[in-house]
Amino acid sequence: MRLLLQPFHDPYYNIATEEYLLKHEADNFIVLYRNTPSIIVGKHQNTMAELNHAFVYGNAIPVVRRLSGGGAVFHDLGNINFSFIVNGEEGKLVDFKRFTYPIIEFLKRFGIEAHLGEKNDIRVGDLKISGNAEHVYKNRVMHHGTLLFNTNMHWLEQAIKSNEKSYTDRAIRSNRSETINIVKLIPYPITVENFENSLAEYLTANFDATPFLPDGNMLKEIERLSATKYKDWNWNYGYNANYELKVDIDSETLILKISNGIIERVEMKKKPKDLWISEFAKLLEGKRHEYNHLKMELGKTELSKTADAIIDKLF
């Protein structure tokens, strides 16, 4: 086992690191990392249905799609991510108990009695402190999870507060749970850095792991993967399955038909009384269903003031 205590906090780069180690290396790895504020969505989710777009756009929060399934999670520097990337036997690779057990045992060192929940999360009582997901690639599995140590709970709640009821699709929805920060469960002061280092030491000892740092060539390949895939709008947003969004504007109902992140057409149940609604619907067609993109594109039109006032309804 090799352990990487990631010194970088770039969410694109860190998610790319997981994929690279999973698909291009043969050793077993443990990776610990923290990201700057970001939202990480599951592979099979409709990104648009998982976000509070005004909040995400207003605070310039990156959104990154990961390889594994499951729901959307909020990361920041108060959240520690752990990842096990190991070889195994086909048919026996998915095992949430195996990979959450050492984390639960580590938490006992701080007097925290945690357990594996029904949704493969880690809980203290009824409160969630860790979400987990897995992805299988050939004879290897990646299990990764979060540890809410001292996360900004206001940002967490606002960032992934969505309007998903207006969406019609077959995507996986996030299961929202009541959460608590681990720091509140420890009866003495401790920083997130010290907690992360303690976790690294514990896992090193228990898995007989050796420290690992990527070499120059590996760093370049991870950066390339980060730039070409994980920073790409088509992966993070356009990968979404086809979906519909129903929007009510001035007693009129617009139905946006969206494919690969593009608004292909806008339908109306009846001919609108106000001509501007028809014009507005026509302007939407062919554009990305993305908050920032529509703000910019519709801001260039004659209906810019009207569009700016109602654009939040499109998400």
N, C-alpha and C positions, 0 to 999 in steps of 0.2 A: 504494500500500500504506500502511496506517495501523497503527501499533504501539501497543498498550495494555499497559503494565506495570502490572498490576492491584495496587492497594494493599491490597485486602481478602483475608482468608484464610478466609472462610466458604465451605465446600465447596458448600452449596446455592446460594449466590449466584453463585459462580464458574461452576458448571455451567450455571446459568440464563443467565449472560452469554453463554456460547458459543451457546446456542440463539437468544437474542435477536439477536445479530449475524448469525447464519446466516440467520434467517428474516425479519428485519425491516429489515435494512440492505442496501444495494447495493454498498458499497465492499468492497475486499479488506482483510483484517485479519490481523495477527499478535497473539496474546494470550499473555502470560507471566503465570503466577500460581502461588502456593503455597497449599496448604490446611492447616489444622489437621488432626490425625489423623482420618482418615475412610477408608471403603471405597467405591470407585466400581465398581459392577457394570455389565456390558454389558447392552444393551437386551434381548437375547434370552436372558438367563440366569434360572435359578431362584435368586433371591436366597438362599433358605433353604439351598440345597445348597452355597453358596460360603463360608459363614461359620463361624468358631468362636464360636458364639453366647454361651457363657459368658464368654469373653474380651471379646467386643464389648460385651455388656451390662455386665459388671463394670467396664469402662473407659469407658463412655458414648461409644462411638465411633459417629458418625453413618454411616448407610449410604445412598448416593445412587445411583439408576439414571441412567445417561447415555443420550444419543441413539444413540451408535454401538454396534456389536456388539463382539465380542471378549470377553476374560475380565476377571475381577475384579482390581483393583489396590488397593494400599494407598497412601494419600497421607499425608504429614506435612510439617512445615515444612522438612525436609531434602530434600524432593523438589520439583523444578521441573517445572511442566507447560508445554508449548508447544502452541499451537494456530494452525493456518493455516486461514483461512476465506476462500475465493476463488471467483471466478466462473470458468466454464470451458465447454467444449463437451460437449454430451451424448454419452455413450459414452466420453469420455476424462477423466472427472473423477477416478476412482479411480487413484491413482498414488503408491504408498508411496515409491518411489525419489526422486521429485521433492521430497517434503517432508522426507525423512530426510537427503538429501544435504547441505543446509546445516548441519544439526546435526552430522553426521559431520565435515564440514570445519572447523567451529568447534572440535570436540574436538581436532583436530590441533594447534591453537595451544597446547595444554597437553601435547603429546607423546603424546596418546592415539590409538592406531591402532584405530579402531572400524570396524565393517562392518554392513551390513544382513543380518539373519539370515533363515532360511527361514520364520519365523513373523512376519515383518514387524516384528521387534524389532531393536534396536541392541545389538550385542555387542562385547565386547573378548575376543578368543579365544573360549572357550566360555561366558563369563559374561555374563549379561544386565544391561544398564544402562538400558534404555529399552523400554517397551511402547508400541505404536502402534495406533490404530484410526481408521476413517473413517466418515463419514455423508454421504450425498448428499441434497440438498434442491433440487428443480427443477434450475436450472443452476448450483448452487453446491455446493461440497464443504467439509466440515470435516474436517481431519486434525489429530488431537491425540495427544500422546505424553507420556510421563514421562521424567524424567532423575533417576535415583537418585544424588543428590549426597552426602548424608550422612544417609540415612534410618535410623530406628531399626529395624535388621534383626530384632531379637527381636520387636518388635510386628508387623512385616510378616509374619514366619513364623507367629506365633500367630493373627493376626487372620483370615487367609484359609486356615487349616488346617481343612478341612471333613470331614464324614462323608458325602461324596457317594455312596458305594457303597450306602447304604441307600435312596437315592431312585430312583424310576422315573419318568422324564419324557423329553421331547424337547428339553430346553433345552441351550444351549451350555455346555460345561464349560470351566473355565480350565485352561490348560496351565502347570503349575508349572515354573519354571526356576531354576537356581542363579544367584544375583545377586551383584553387588559394588557398593560405593559408589564413585563417581567420585573422591571426595576421597582415596581410598587409591591412586589411580593418578597423582596429581599430586605431584611431588617437593618441593613447598614449601607452606607454610600458605596457605590461602585460605578465606574465609568463603562461605557459601551466598549471602549478599547480593551480595558482590563477583562471584561467578561468574554470578549471574543478571543483574546489571548489565552484565557483559562480554558475555553472550549478547545482551542487548537492543541494545547498541552494535553488535555484529557484524551482527545481522539488520537493523538500521536502515541501516547502510552498504551492505550487499549487496543489499537490496531497495529502496533509496532511499525508505525509509519515513519518514513524518512522525508525530510523537507524537500520540496520541489519548486524550482523556478524555471519557467519556459526559457529556451535559448533564443537567440536573435532571430533565427529563421521561423521558429514557432510564433514568436511575437508578431512577425510580419504577416504570417498566414491568418492569425486571429484578427489582426487589424483589417486585413483584406475582407474576411468574412463579415466582420462588423460593418464595414462600409458598403459592401455589395448586397448584403441580405438584411441585416438587422436595423440598418438606417433607411431601408428602402420602404417607401410608402406602400408599394404593391404587396409586400409581405405583411406589414403591420396593419394595413387597412384593406387593401384590395383583395387580400386572400379570403375575405369574408364570403360565405355562401350568399347566393342571391336572397334578397329580402325585400319586404315592403314596409313603408312607413306611412301611417295615417296621420295627417295634420289638419287641424281645424283652424281656419283663418276667417274671421268675420262671418261666422255662421256658414261658411263654405267648407267642404271637406276635400282635401287634396290627398291623393294616394301616390306616393313616390315609388316607382319601380326601379330597384337598384341592383346592378350586376357588377361584380368585381369592383365595387366601390364607386361605380359611375352611375349617376342618375340617368337612366336610359329614357324614361318617359314619365310624365306626370298626368295622372288621370283625375277627372272630376266627376262626381256623381250626377251633377246637373250643371247646366250653363250658369256661370256666376252672374250676379246682377252687376257687379263692378268690373269693368273692363280691365282694370289694373291687375286683378287676380289672375286672369288668363295670361296677361303679358308676363307676370311674375313666374307663373308655372312654366311658360315657354323658356324663360331665361335659365331656369334650373336644369333643363335637359342638356345632357352632354357634359355636365360638370361633376367634379368629385364630390361625393357626399362627405365632406370634411369641413369642420367649423372654420378653420383659418382660411382655407381655399375659397369657400363661399363668401366669407367676409371681404376678401380681396376682390374677387371677381364681380360680385354684385355691387360692390362699392364703386365700380367704374361705370355703372349704368344710370339711366335716368331715374330708375326706381331705387337709387342708393339709400335715400333717407327712409323710405318705407321698408326696404329689405333689412336695414340695420335694426329696425324696431321689432321685427318679427323673426329674425333668423334663429333665435334660440328655440323656437317652436319646431325647427327642422331636425332636432336632435333629442 
